[in-house]
Amino acid sequence: MAVVSSRYARAFVEVIIDVRLDPDRALQELTAMTELLKSNPELRTVLQNPSVPHPQKLKVLDSIISLLGASKVLRNFVAVLIDHRRLGQMEEIAEKFRHELNERLGIAEAQVSSSRELGREERQMLEQQIAAVTGKSVRATYSRDASLLGGATVRIGSILYDGSVRGQLRRIKEQMAQG
C-alpha cells in the first residue's frame, strides 16, 4: 500500500506546485482534513460506504471543505481519493505528502531529542549545524528525553546523530569490550 500512497502523495505535490498554491497552506489543509476524518469515524463511514450515492458524498465533502475554509484543490484531491476508494489511506498519504513536499522544497525534517528543554538560541544554533550537514533548510521538532542524561540526538530520515551522554557512555563501553 505504501507504493500507492506515495503515488497519490506525489501527484498531489505536483498539483500544488503546478497551481502555485502555498505549500504550507496545502499541508495545513491536508492535515486538518486528515485529523477530521481520523477523529470522526461516522464521517469516514459515510464517505467510504459504497451504498451512499456518489453525489451525496460530494455534497458532504463540499460542506466539510467550506467549514474548513480549504481550497478547491484539496476538495478535488479528496474527491479523487473517494472515487478510487483510497480514503482509508488518507493518513499514510498525508505523511508521504509532507515528506515529498519537503524533499521538493529542499527542507530536511529533523527530530531532536534532548535531555532538557533547549532555549531559542540553542535551537537556532543546532538547526544551523543541521543545515550545514544536510545542505537543506531545516524544519525541526523537539522533544525531551531524560534518559539521554545530557546532550541531544538528531534524527534526519533514517540517520541518527547521537551526541548524548548516554550514547557516549555506550560507545566507551563498546570500545572497552573490544580492547
LUMLONU-800901 format. One record per residue (C-alpha): residue number from 1; residue in one letter; y, x, z. Coordinates in nm, 3 decimals, padded with zeros to 5 digits, always signed. Example, Ala and Ser with C-alpha at 12.3 -4.5 7.8 and 13.67 -1.06 7.14 Angstrom:
<sites>
   pos   code        c2        c1        c3
     1      A   -00.450   +01.230   +00.780
     2      S   -00.106   +01.367   +00.714
</sites>
This chain:
<sites>
   pos   code        c2        c1        c3
     1      M   +00.000   +00.000   +00.000
     2      A   +00.233   +00.294   +00.057
     3      V   +00.248   +00.362   -00.318
     4      V   +00.350   +00.002   -00.388
     5      S   +00.610   +00.008   -00.110
     6      S   +00.750   +00.333   -00.247
     7      R   +00.786   +00.180   -00.594
     8      Y   +00.984   -00.115   -00.460
     9      A   +01.198   +00.114   -00.245
    10      R   +01.275   +00.347   -00.538
    11      A   +01.358   +00.051   -00.761
    12      F   +01.600   -00.088   -00.503
    13      V   +01.766   +00.254   -00.464
    14      E   +01.807   +00.268   -00.843
    15      V   +01.977   -00.071   -00.842
    16      I   +02.206   +00.027   -00.552
    17      I   +02.312   +00.341   -00.738
    18      D   +02.346   +00.166   -01.076
    19      V   +02.572   -00.113   -00.944
    20      R   +02.758   +00.135   -00.723
    21      L   +02.701   -00.061   -00.405
    22      D   +02.794   +00.120   -00.085
    23      P   +02.465   +00.285   +00.025
    24      D   +02.539   +00.243   +00.396
    25      R   +02.613   -00.126   +00.347
    26      A   +02.294   -00.172   +00.143
    27      L   +02.093   -00.004   +00.417
    28      Q   +02.256   -00.219   +00.688
    29      E   +02.189   -00.538   +00.492
    30      L   +01.826   -00.448   +00.425
    31      T   +01.778   -00.354   +00.790
    32      A   +01.933   -00.682   +00.907
    33      M   +01.707   -00.882   +00.674
    34      T   +01.401   -00.686   +00.782
    35      E   +01.480   -00.741   +01.151
    36      L   +01.540   -01.112   +01.091
    37      L   +01.203   -01.151   +00.920
    38      K   +01.031   -00.939   +01.184
    39      S   +01.171   -01.143   +01.472
    40      N   +01.116   -01.483   +01.309
    41      P   +00.751   -01.547   +01.220
    42      E   +00.822   -01.909   +01.123
    43      L   +01.070   -01.796   +00.858
    44      R   +00.826   -01.537   +00.728
    45      T   +00.556   -01.803   +00.708
    46      V   +00.778   -02.036   +00.503
    47      L   +00.879   -01.759   +00.262
    48      Q   +00.522   -01.634   +00.220
    49      N   +00.342   -01.968   +00.206
    50      P   +00.215   -02.042   -00.146
    51      S   +00.229   -02.419   -00.079
    52      V   +00.607   -02.409   -00.027
    53      P   +00.773   -02.466   -00.366
    54      H   +00.949   -02.160   -00.509
    55      P   +01.290   -02.332   -00.545
    56      Q   +01.275   -02.430   -00.178
    57      K   +01.203   -02.069   -00.078
    58      L   +01.504   -01.955   -00.280
    59      K   +01.727   -02.215   -00.108
    60      V   +01.614   -02.083   +00.230
    61      L   +01.677   -01.726   +00.112
    62      D   +02.025   -01.818   -00.016
    63      S   +02.109   -01.969   +00.323
    64      I   +01.994   -01.655   +00.503
    65      I   +02.193   -01.429   +00.269
    66      S   +02.500   -01.644   +00.328
    67      L   +02.457   -01.631   +00.707
    68      L   +02.413   -01.253   +00.699
    69      G   +02.707   -01.210   +00.462
    70      A   +02.478   -00.996   +00.249
    71      S   +02.512   -00.902   -00.117
    72      K   +02.364   -01.076   -00.419
    73      V   +02.177   -00.752   -00.488
    74      L   +01.984   -00.789   -00.160
    75      R   +01.923   -01.157   -00.234
    76      N   +01.775   -01.070   -00.572
    77      F   +01.563   -00.791   -00.425
    78      V   +01.416   -01.017   -00.156
    79      A   +01.355   -01.286   -00.421
    80      V   +01.150   -01.032   -00.619
    81      L   +00.951   -00.949   -00.305
    82      I   +00.885   -01.320   -00.254
    83      D   +00.786   -01.366   -00.621
    84      H   +00.542   -01.074   -00.608
    85      R   +00.408   -01.165   -00.262
    86      R   +00.529   -00.841   -00.107
    87      L   +00.743   -00.982   +00.174
    88      G   +00.473   -00.877   +00.422
    89      Q   +00.551   -00.516   +00.332
    90      M   +00.924   -00.552   +00.397
    91      E   +00.930   -00.315   +00.697
    92      E   +00.748   -00.039   +00.511
    93      I   +00.965   -00.090   +00.202
    94      A   +01.282   -00.072   +00.414
    95      E   +01.166   +00.252   +00.576
    96      K   +01.082   +00.408   +00.240
    97      F   +01.414   +00.283   +00.101
    98      R   +01.601   +00.465   +00.378
    99      H   +01.414   +00.789   +00.310
   100      E   +01.458   +00.764   -00.067
   101      L   +01.828   +00.681   -00.035
   102      N   +01.888   +00.975   +00.199
   103      E   +01.699   +01.204   -00.038
   104      R   +01.913   +01.093   -00.332
   105      L   +02.233   +01.134   -00.132
   106      G   +02.134   +01.480   -00.003
   107      I   +02.103   +01.372   +00.359
   108      A   +01.848   +01.525   +00.595
   109      E   +01.722   +01.296   +00.870
   110      A   +01.671   +01.484   +01.193
   111      Q   +01.515   +01.355   +01.514
   112      V   +01.643   +01.564   +01.803
   113      S   +01.478   +01.556   +02.145
   114      S   +01.642   +01.742   +02.429
   115      S   +01.575   +01.780   +02.797
   116      R   +01.919   +01.640   +02.879
   117      E   +02.189   +01.436   +02.709
   118      L   +02.376   +01.656   +02.460
   119      G   +02.755   +01.649   +02.452
   120      R   +02.954   +01.579   +02.137
   121      E   +03.030   +01.946   +02.072
   122      E   +02.665   +02.044   +02.123
   123      R   +02.557   +01.773   +01.879
   124      Q   +02.810   +01.887   +01.620
   125      M   +02.702   +02.250   +01.654
   126      L   +02.334   +02.155   +01.628
   127      E   +02.398   +01.937   +01.320
   128      Q   +02.591   +02.224   +01.156
   129      Q   +02.295   +02.456   +01.217
   130      I   +02.053   +02.198   +01.073
   131      A   +02.280   +02.156   +00.769
   132      A   +02.281   +02.533   +00.717
   133      V   +01.900   +02.545   +00.730
   134      T   +01.841   +02.242   +00.505
   135      G   +02.138   +02.272   +00.272
   136      K   +02.198   +01.898   +00.321
   137      S   +02.425   +01.671   +00.519
   138      V   +02.262   +01.568   +00.845
   139      R   +02.202   +01.227   +00.995
   140      A   +02.059   +01.288   +01.340
   141      T   +01.914   +01.058   +01.602
   142      Y   +01.897   +01.182   +01.958
   143      S   +01.658   +01.115   +02.244
   144      R   +01.587   +01.263   +02.584
   145      D   +01.254   +01.415   +02.682
   146      A   +01.247   +01.564   +03.032
   147      S   +00.907   +01.723   +02.964
   148      L   +01.079   +01.980   +02.739
   149      L   +01.212   +02.146   +03.058
   150      G   +01.513   +02.280   +02.865
   151      G   +01.632   +02.330   +02.510
   152      A   +01.551   +02.093   +02.224
   153      T   +01.311   +02.012   +01.943
   154      V   +01.426   +01.905   +01.598
   155      R   +01.202   +01.722   +01.353
   156      I   +01.308   +01.703   +00.988
   157      G   +01.041   +01.522   +00.790
   158      S   +00.712   +01.691   +00.877
   159      I   +00.873   +02.015   +01.000
   160      L   +00.921   +02.065   +01.374
   161      Y   +01.161   +02.328   +01.506
   162      D   +01.076   +02.389   +01.870
   163      G   +01.350   +02.554   +02.074
   164      S   +01.236   +02.404   +02.402
   165      V   +01.138   +02.592   +02.716
   166      R   +00.804   +02.410   +02.705
   167      G   +00.747   +02.545   +02.351
   168      Q   +00.844   +02.898   +02.456
   169      L   +00.604   +02.885   +02.751
   170      R   +00.324   +02.761   +02.520
   171      R   +00.390   +03.048   +02.275
   172      I   +00.386   +03.305   +02.558
   173      K   +00.058   +03.160   +02.684
   174      E   -00.093   +03.185   +02.333
   175      Q   +00.021   +03.547   +02.300
   176      M   -00.128   +03.636   +02.637
   177      A   -00.458   +03.471   +02.542
   178      Q   -00.476   +03.674   +02.220
   179      G   -00.389   +04.001   +02.359
</sites>
